[in-house]
């Protein structure tokens, strides 16, 4: 798994330079078969990585992102490494590939390599339960980013199944599970759904725009007020 993840990140790094790259050239650079490159590119595209192209023509990353030059302290590099290590163990395949790519770039350009151990001294071991909802997370992240309504079939903790339409606002990682905070049209209110308990998750074809009383800021205010009320009662 780690070797394939590293290879996927390498493919993204190769095609991000703004030029077309033939599959056979990518295969030669990575010392794998052309068939493996086709399969890996298919995996990346399915995960949402914006690679354009086709067999015999070549491949290119459609939306490269460039950051201005910056310097990071050793502690900042450690913090970044820890964050990326968590992502590589506790997030979906698209984010795992992206995290591996970030650390490869950091490792390539870090000027203080002698002080930085290869692993940065961190080991991350995610709970298996956190992985069960990974198949839904790329779609949920996209829907949150683009303002798309989702239909979910949801199994509650007491084993009740309901079908709901939600407006996803953000995802949260709790160490053991991922949740999606959303406006639930069935309940006409905010709800937090465990992603591993979503049996079905699909776009409805409808979008949504921020509305007063239904935004992530409104939700966080709602949670804070609820916590204040709970403290007052205790």
Buried (B, 14 or more C-beta within 10 A) or exposed (E): EEEBBBBBBBBBBBBBEEEEBBBEBBBEEBEBEBEBBBEBBEBBBEBBBEBBBEEEEBBBBEEEEEEEEEEBEEEEBBEBBBBBBBBBBBBBBBBBBBBBBBBBEBBEEBEEEEEBEEEBEEEEEBEEEBBBBBBBBBBBBBBBEEEBBBBBBBBEEEEEEEEBBBBBBBBEBEEEBBBBBBBBBEEEEBBBBBBBBBEEBEBBEEEBEEEEEBBBEBBBEEEEEEEEEEEEEE
